[in-house]
Amino acid sequence: MQAASRGASIAIELLSRTLERLLAIRSPELRPPLDQAAMPVLEAVGAEKIDVFLYQPESDSLVAMGTSDTPLARRQRHLGLDRLPLVNGGRVVDAYQTGAALSNELDKFTDEDLAFLLAVAGWIGMVADRAELAEAMAERAFQRGRRTAAEEVALLTPRQRDVATCIAKGLTNQEIADRLVLVNGTVANHVQAILMRLTLRNRTQIAAWAVERGLYQTAADLHRDTDSAAAETWSVEPEMPK
């Protein structure tokens, strides 16, 4: 009786330590922490594999976002069993739709194991909420950056934007004047106005500003755009003759 009690205490301590390990995982993304958590959970409950399924609305499926690195898990991933359309049903889908735990036909898991797995499910919900919040914050920051860039570009007149683009290309004032059909002094005035309006210090900063705001594309950008356009061209299906 004492041995059994000691064994139960050891098991509960293992589950508790595993939960502490999960809570120590920090990541703004979703899949990495779930993959990282799968093996400790598997070891804690003595399972053959662990899958963390989350619902994906666009495909109306349960998708394994975290999977243990075991032979059985790798085989099931290879067979495409890490994605379960709700329409196909099954034990996992039934558990998701009803909220009931999967039946324990082999009495493999103890009550402590099941309580532990419920705690892990709560942790997964916390990780998913954190990842969703991080994604939303990143999107808001991106949109703010776009608005700020547009507002900064609007500070310049069309001709000043042309001058900034030429500076990004490495042209001198005389070369800019020749290209834009201006006199050298007018170009110098435009450069000074750009520096003042954008609170920049020199031409190098103007060049960097123009590239960052999309007023000028580097050779690498142009090469990448060309490759993308070529790929899109080859992906078009030819029209069938009538």
N, C-alpha and C positions, 0 to 999 in steps of 0.2 A: 504494500500500500504506500509505504514511504517512497519506494523507488518510482512508482507511478506518479506520485505527487511531484517528485523531483523532476521527472521527465516532462510533466505538464508545465512546470515552472520554467524549465529551459526553453520549451517551445514558445511560451508566451514572451519570454525575454528576447528570443530570436525575432519574433514578429515585431516587437516593440523597437528593437534596434533597426530593423528593416524600414519601419516607418520613419525613424529619425534620419536614415540615409536618404529616403525619398524627399523629405522636407528640406534637406540640405542641397538638393539639386536646384540650380538657378539657371534659367534660360528664358529669353523673351520669345523663343520659338516654341512650336508645339511638338513636332516629331522627335527631335533629339532627346528631350528629357523623358519621353515615354519609352523610347528605345532603351535609354540608359536605365530606366527603372524596371524593365521587363525581367532581366536576369535575377536581380535581388529578390523580386517577388516570387519568381519561379523557385528559387532556392529555398525561400522561406516556407513555402507550402508544399514543396516536394512534387511539383507538377512536371509533366513531360514538355509542355510548352505554355507560353503565356501570350495572348493577343489582347491588345487594347483597341477595341472597336469604337469608332465615333461615327455619328450619322452625317452623311454628305447629302444635303438637299438636292444639289443639281443632278445627281445620279440616282437619288432615292435609294441609297445603298449604305450599308455599314462598311466602313473602311478601316483596316487595321493600321492605326497610326503608330503603334508600338508593338514590337514582336520580339520574343526571346530568340537568342542565337543558338538554336538547337537543331539537330538533324530533322526532326519532325516539322519544326517551324519552317525551316528552309525548304523542305519538300512541299509543304502546303503553299508557301509563297510562289514556288515554281509552278504549281498547278493553278495559280490564280485564286486560291481560296482565301486570300487576304482581302477580298472584296465580295460582299454578300448582298445582292439586290434584295430588297424587302419582298418583292413579288415572288421570289423563289421560296420564301418561308424557311423553316429549319429551326433547330433548337435555339441558336443564338438570336435569330430574328424574333422568335417567340418571346425570349427573355427580354429583349429590347422593347417590344411592343406592349408586353404585359407588366413589365417592371418586376417580375418575379425572378428569383435566382434559379439558375439551371438545376435540374434535379441531380441529386447526389447518389446515383444508383449504386456505386461501389463503396459508398461510405468512406470515400478517400479523405474528405476534408472534415476536420473537427469543427465544433461550434466556434472555437477560437479562430480557426482558419477563415471561416465565413465572416466573422466580425472583422477580422483583419482586412479581407478583400473589400468589404463595404467601406472601411476607412480609406483604403487605396482608391476606391471609386470616388470618394470625396476629394482626395488629393488630385485625381485626374481632372475633376471638374474645376478645381482651383487653377491648375496649370492651363486648361483650355481657356478659362476666363482671362488669365494673365496674358496668354498669347493673343487673344482677340483684342484686348485693350492695347497691347503693344503695336499690333497691326493698325488699329484705328488711329493711334497717336502718330505713327509713322506716316500714314496717309494724310492726316491733318497737317503735319509738318511739311510734307511734300507740296500740298496745295498752297500753304502759306508761302513757301519758297517760290512757287510759280507766280503767285500774286505779287510778291515783292519784286521779283525779276521784271514782271510786266510794268509795274509802277516805276521802276528805275529806268527802264528803256523809254518810257513815256516822258521822262524828264528831258530827253534830248529831242532836238528837232530832227526831221528826216535827214537834213544835210549833215548834222553832227553825228548821226548814226552811221552815215556813209564814211565820214572821216574816221570814226572809231573802228570800223571794219577794215579800212585801209591800214590803220596803225597795227591792227592785229596781224595783218599780212606782212608787216615789217617794212612798209613803205616810208620813205622820208617825206618831209613837208613838201619838197619840190615835186617828188613823184606823185604825191596825193594831188597836188595842184594840177599837174599835167593830166592825171586820170579824170579828175572831176571838173576840169576846165575852170579852175579858179586861180587867183593870184596867190603867191606864197604867203603874203601877209594875212589874207583871209583865212587860209588854212591854220596859221598860227593862232589867230583869234578863236577859231573853232576849237582848237586843242585846249586853249586856256579855259574856254567856256565849259568844255567837257570835264576838265579837272575840277573846276569850281562846283559844277552842278552835282557831280558824283562824289565830291570830297575825296578825290584821289590825288596822289603826289607826283606821278610821273607817267610816261608813255607805256612803260612795262605794265603798270597796273591797269591802264586803259585797255591794253591788248588782252590781258587776262580776263578783265570784265567782259569784253566783247565776246570772247570765246565761251565763257560760262553762260552768257545770256543767249547764245545761239546766233549772234550776229555774224560770226565767222566760223566756218568748219575747218578743222585741221585736216591734213592729208589723211591721217588715220580714219577720221570721221567720214571723209568722202569715200575712202576705199571700202569702209564697212557698209555705207549706204549703197554703193555700187554692187557689192556682193549680195546684199539683201534684195536689191531690185532684180538681180540676175536669178536668184533663187526663186523669187516670186514668179518670174517669167517662165521658168522651166516647170513650175508647179501647175501651170494652167493647162487644162485638158483641151486638145484640139477639137474644133467643132466638127461634128459628123456631117459628111456630105448629104445633101437632100436629094 
